[in-house]
């Protein structure tokens, strides 16, 4: 699968609400406390965001965040103009399965899950 590491404008990043038929919406929710802890993490160790970029797929002029939505929210609240991201360009069913698998791996330990989804 083709990928590219870019700095992307936060205004171009959108949460995964199920816009793509092959990528189910992000089933997690988080609290203001979760967002505030993420903001603190970003501000006290901004280099870590470089080491753990958002994972996104393009959708028109925007990018859907499939891994790192809480980091995206924290970055937006911090009024960051850009954030590091790895853009995935899935072309095959196997590529799309890889995206879904990585979303699950990345999102395993933060926020709360909507288990019905």
KEMAR-149137 format. One line per field, with one value per atom (N, C-alpha, C): y, x, z; atom name. Coordinates in steps of 0.05 Angstrom, whole numbers, plus 5000, padded with zeros to 4 digits. Layout:
BEGIN
py: [Y/...] $
px: [X/...] $
pz: [Z/...] $
atom: [CA/...] $
END
This chain:
BEGIN
py: [4976/5000/5025/5044/5069/5086/5098/5116/5139/5161/5185/5198/5207/5222/5252/5266/5294/5309/5335/5353/5364/5359/5365/5387/5406/5427/5414/5423/5411/5417/5438/5445/5424/5409/5389/5361/5358/5333/5330/5308/5303/5276/5274/5248/5228/5203/5181/5176/5186/5182/5163/5147/5127/5138/5158/5170/5150/5131/5112/5085/5073/5049/5026/5026/5003/5008/5033/5040/5048/5029/5036/5060/5074/5098/5090/5109/5106/5101/5077/5071/5082/5097/5107/5134/5140/5167/5174/5200/5208/5231/5236/5257/5282/5304/5328/5322/5305/5298/5283/5265/5252/5272/5291/5311/5328/5336/5353/5338/5312/5296/5294/5292/5291/5318/5340/5367/5370/5361/5362/5346/5323/5306/5320/5332/5346/5370/5385/5409/5403/5382/5375/5360/5346/5330/5331/5355/5357/5339/5331/5314/5286/5278/5252/5250/5273/5273/5268/5277/5270/5240/5228/5199/5182/5193/5178/5195/5197/5214/5203/5219/5210/5192/5173/5156/5164/5171/5182/5170/5173/5166/5191/5196/5219/5214/5236/5235/5263/5265/5291/5310/5333/5353/5350/5330/5326/5299/5295/5270/5259/5234/5221/5208/5215/5204/5177/5156/5129/5120/5133/5127/5153/5162/5186/5208/5201/5222/5238/5226/5241/5260/5251/5269/5292/5286/5307/5327/5318/5336/5354/5341/5357/5378/5370/5389/5412/5406/5428/5447/5436/5452/5469/5459/5474/5494/5495/5513/5508/5483/5476/5478/5490/5494/5469/5453/5428/5407/5382/5359/5338/5322/5301/5279/5268/5246/5228/5203/5184/5180/5186/5184/5157/5141/5115/5118/5105/5105/5077/5067/5039/5036/5015/5010/4983/4965/4937/4931/4909/4899/4893/4882/4877/4903/4924/4950/4960/4958/4968/4952/4926/4910/4919/4926/4935/4961/4979/5004/4998/4981/4974/4961/4943/4929/4949/4968/4988/5007/5013/5030/5016/4990/4975/4974/4970/4968/4995/5016/5043/5052/5044/5055/5037/5018/4998/5007/5029/5033/5061/5077/5104/5108/5126/5132/5109/5111/5090/5079/5055/5042/5040/5043/5038/5009/4990/4962/4953/4967/4959/4964/4984/4989/4968] $
px: [5017/5000/5018/5010/5025/5018/5039/5035/5054/5047/5064/5062/5084/5084/5084/5064/5060/5053/5056/5045/5019/4997/4970/4957/4944/4930/4907/4905/4885/4857/4854/4828/4819/4838/4832/4827/4830/4827/4799/4786/4759/4759/4742/4739/4725/4729/4717/4689/4669/4641/4627/4643/4632/4628/4643/4641/4646/4664/4671/4657/4645/4630/4646/4672/4689/4703/4700/4713/4691/4684/4664/4672/4652/4658/4673/4688/4703/4683/4684/4664/4671/4693/4702/4691/4687/4681/4702/4704/4723/4711/4722/4712/4730/4721/4738/4764/4763/4787/4807/4797/4814/4827/4811/4822/4843/4837/4856/4882/4881/4905/4921/4908/4921/4934/4920/4932/4957/4956/4979/5002/4996/5017/5029/5013/5023/5040/5032/5046/5072/5072/5096/5116/5107/5126/5117/5119/5109/5122/5147/5161/5148/5134/5121/5100/5087/5067/5081/5105/5121/5126/5131/5137/5112/5089/5064/5044/5048/5031/5003/4985/4958/4959/4941/4939/4913/4915/4892/4889/4865/4860/4847/4855/4843/4814/4799/4770/4764/4767/4763/4785/4778/4797/4804/4793/4797/4812/4819/4831/4816/4807/4793/4814/4812/4831/4820/4834/4825/4840/4862/4877/4889/4881/4892/4871/4845/4824/4827/4835/4838/4862/4883/4906/4897/4881/4870/4854/4837/4821/4839/4859/4877/4892/4902/4916/4899/4874/4855/4850/4846/4841/4865/4889/4914/4919/4901/4903/4928/4936/4959/4950/4966/4959/4962/4983/4988/4995/4992/5001/5013/5032/5043/5023/5023/5005/5017/5009/5016/4990/4992/4969/4970/4949/4947/4930/4939/4924/4915/4894/4886/4874/4882/4872/4859/4866/4855/4840/4825/4811/4831/4854/4874/4885/4888/4896/4875/4850/4829/4827/4832/4833/4857/4879/4902/4895/4881/4873/4855/4835/4817/4832/4850/4865/4883/4895/4912/4895/4871/4853/4847/4842/4836/4860/4884/4908/4915/4912/4918/4899/4874/4853/4847/4864/4857/4856/4869/4871/4862/4850/4842/4813/4800/4772/4755/4729/4710/4700/4691/4681/4651/4639/4611/4610/4607/4609/4587/4564/4543/4552/4569/4579/4599] $
pz: [5000/5000/5000/4985/4984/5009/5021/5044/5040/5054/5054/5081/5091/5116/5110/5120/5114/5139/5139/5159/5146/5159/5148/5165/5152/5166/5183/5208/5225/5214/5199/5187/5166/5156/5135/5147/5174/5187/5199/5193/5204/5218/5237/5252/5234/5241/5226/5236/5220/5227/5208/5194/5176/5148/5140/5113/5091/5096/5075/5081/5061/5066/5076/5071/5079/5106/5117/5143/5163/5181/5201/5218/5228/5244/5269/5280/5304/5327/5340/5361/5388/5390/5416/5422/5447/5457/5478/5483/5504/5519/5542/5560/5557/5569/5569/5584/5604/5619/5600/5583/5564/5545/5535/5517/5532/5557/5572/5577/5583/5587/5561/5539/5513/5507/5513/5509/5526/5551/5568/5557/5547/5535/5511/5494/5470/5478/5498/5505/5521/5537/5553/5537/5516/5499/5470/5458/5430/5410/5416/5397/5396/5417/5416/5395/5389/5367/5340/5338/5314/5312/5335/5336/5334/5340/5338/5322/5296/5280/5277/5268/5262/5237/5235/5211/5197/5172/5157/5130/5119/5091/5078/5052/5039/5032/5033/5025/5013/4987/4974/4983/4992/5001/5031/5044/5072/5077/5102/5110/5134/5132/5154/5172/5197/5217/5226/5220/5229/5253/5260/5285/5294/5318/5329/5332/5333/5335/5361/5383/5408/5405/5392/5388/5369/5349/5331/5347/5365/5381/5399/5412/5428/5412/5389/5372/5363/5356/5348/5372/5395/5419/5426/5419/5423/5401/5381/5358/5342/5341/5323/5294/5278/5250/5234/5240/5226/5246/5238/5254/5235/5246/5230/5225/5202/5195/5174/5175/5154/5138/5113/5095/5081/5085/5072/5047/5026/5000/4993/5006/5002/4974/4960/4934/4932/4949/4948/4973/4972/4996/5019/5012/5032/5045/5029/5039/5059/5051/5069/5095/5094/5118/5136/5124/5139/5154/5140/5153/5177/5173/5196/5219/5212/5233/5249/5235/5249/5265/5256/5272/5299/5298/5322/5341/5330/5346/5359/5344/5355/5376/5373/5391/5414/5420/5440/5469/5477/5505/5515/5499/5507/5501/5517/5513/5521/5513/5518/5492/5492/5468/5467/5444/5439/5429/5447/5439/5420/5420/5401/5372/5368/5341/5332] $
atom: [N/CA/C/N/CA/C/N/CA/C/N/CA/C/N/CA/C/N/CA/C/N/CA/C/N/CA/C/N/CA/C/N/CA/C/N/CA/C/N/CA/C/N/CA/C/N/CA/C/N/CA/C/N/CA/C/N/CA/C/N/CA/C/N/CA/C/N/CA/C/N/CA/C/N/CA/C/N/CA/C/N/CA/C/N/CA/C/N/CA/C/N/CA/C/N/CA/C/N/CA/C/N/CA/C/N/CA/C/N/CA/C/N/CA/C/N/CA/C/N/CA/C/N/CA/C/N/CA/C/N/CA/C/N/CA/C/N/CA/C/N/CA/C/N/CA/C/N/CA/C/N/CA/C/N/CA/C/N/CA/C/N/CA/C/N/CA/C/N/CA/C/N/CA/C/N/CA/C/N/CA/C/N/CA/C/N/CA/C/N/CA/C/N/CA/C/N/CA/C/N/CA/C/N/CA/C/N/CA/C/N/CA/C/N/CA/C/N/CA/C/N/CA/C/N/CA/C/N/CA/C/N/CA/C/N/CA/C/N/CA/C/N/CA/C/N/CA/C/N/CA/C/N/CA/C/N/CA/C/N/CA/C/N/CA/C/N/CA/C/N/CA/C/N/CA/C/N/CA/C/N/CA/C/N/CA/C/N/CA/C/N/CA/C/N/CA/C/N/CA/C/N/CA/C/N/CA/C/N/CA/C/N/CA/C/N/CA/C/N/CA/C/N/CA/C/N/CA/C/N/CA/C/N/CA/C/N/CA/C/N/CA/C/N/CA/C/N/CA/C/N/CA/C/N/CA/C/N/CA/C/N/CA/C/N/CA/C/N/CA/C/N/CA/C/N/CA/C/N/CA/C/N/CA/C/N/CA/C/N/CA/C/N/CA/C/N/CA/C/N/CA/C/N/CA/C/N/CA/C] $
END
